[in-house]
Amino acid sequence: MKKVRITQVRSAINRPKRQKLTLAALGLKKLHNAKEHDATPQILGMIDKVKHLLKVEEI
C-alpha cells in the first residue's frame, strides 16, 4: 500500500474547529510536524479537507 508523509506548514489558529479536529486526527500537533500514513481513502479525504495547511509527499 502507498504511504504519504504529511507536514503541517500553516497554522491552525483562526481555523474552524472542524479543521483543527481533522489535523488532530491526522496526528499533527505543531508546525513543521510530519507524520506518515497509509494512503487509504479515509486518510486522503481528511488530507483533502485541510490541504491548504499541509504539504503532502508520496513515499
C-alpha positions as a Markdown table, in Angstrom:
| # | Residue | x | y | z |
|---|---|---|---|---|
| 1 | Met | 0.0 | 0.0 | 0.0 |
| 2 | Lys | 1.2 | 3.5 | -0.8 |
| 3 | Lys | 2.3 | 5.7 | 2.1 |
| 4 | Val | 2.1 | 9.5 | 2.3 |
| 5 | Arg | 4.1 | 11.9 | 4.5 |
| 6 | Ile | 2.1 | 14.9 | 5.6 |
| 7 | Thr | 3.7 | 18.0 | 7.1 |
| 8 | Gln | 1.8 | 20.9 | 8.7 |
| 9 | Val | 3.1 | 24.1 | 7.1 |
| 10 | Arg | 0.4 | 26.6 | 8.1 |
| 11 | Ser | -1.1 | 27.4 | 11.5 |
| 12 | Ala | -4.4 | 26.2 | 12.7 |
| 13 | Ile | -5.1 | 29.5 | 14.5 |
| 14 | Asn | -8.3 | 31.2 | 13.3 |
| 15 | Arg | -9.4 | 28.0 | 11.6 |
| 16 | Pro | -12.8 | 26.3 | 12.1 |
| 17 | Lys | -13.0 | 23.7 | 14.8 |
| 18 | Arg | -13.6 | 21.0 | 12.3 |
| 19 | Gln | -10.3 | 21.7 | 10.6 |
| 20 | Lys | -8.5 | 21.7 | 13.9 |
| 21 | Leu | -10.0 | 18.4 | 14.8 |
| 22 | Thr | -9.0 | 17.0 | 11.4 |
| 23 | Leu | -5.4 | 18.0 | 12.0 |
| 24 | Ala | -5.5 | 16.3 | 15.4 |
| 25 | Ala | -7.0 | 13.1 | 13.9 |
| 26 | Leu | -4.1 | 13.1 | 11.4 |
| 27 | Gly | -1.7 | 13.3 | 14.4 |
| 28 | Leu | -0.4 | 16.8 | 13.7 |
| 29 | Lys | 0.2 | 19.0 | 16.7 |
| 30 | Lys | 2.7 | 21.7 | 15.7 |
| 31 | Leu | 4.0 | 23.5 | 12.7 |
| 32 | His | 6.6 | 21.5 | 10.6 |
| 33 | Asn | 5.5 | 18.3 | 12.4 |
| 34 | Ala | 5.4 | 15.4 | 10.0 |
| 35 | Lys | 3.6 | 12.1 | 10.1 |
| 36 | Glu | 3.4 | 9.1 | 7.8 |
| 37 | His | 0.1 | 7.3 | 7.0 |
| 38 | Asp | -1.1 | 4.7 | 4.6 |
| 39 | Ala | -2.8 | 6.2 | 1.6 |
| 40 | Thr | -6.3 | 4.9 | 2.4 |
| 41 | Pro | -9.4 | 6.7 | 1.1 |
| 42 | Gln | -10.2 | 7.9 | 4.6 |
| 43 | Ile | -6.8 | 9.5 | 5.2 |
| 44 | Leu | -6.8 | 11.0 | 1.7 |
| 45 | Gly | -10.3 | 12.5 | 2.4 |
| 46 | Met | -9.0 | 14.1 | 5.6 |
| 47 | Ile | -5.9 | 15.5 | 3.8 |
| 48 | Asp | -8.2 | 17.0 | 1.1 |
| 49 | Lys | -10.2 | 18.9 | 3.7 |
| 50 | Val | -7.1 | 20.6 | 5.1 |
| 51 | Lys | -4.8 | 20.6 | 2.1 |
| 52 | His | -4.3 | 24.3 | 2.4 |
| 53 | Leu | -2.5 | 23.8 | 5.7 |
| 54 | Leu | -0.4 | 20.8 | 4.6 |
| 55 | Lys | 2.5 | 19.7 | 2.4 |
| 56 | Val | 1.9 | 16.1 | 1.1 |
| 57 | Glu | 4.6 | 13.8 | -0.3 |
| 58 | Glu | 4.2 | 10.3 | -1.6 |
| 59 | Ile | 6.7 | 7.8 | -0.2 |
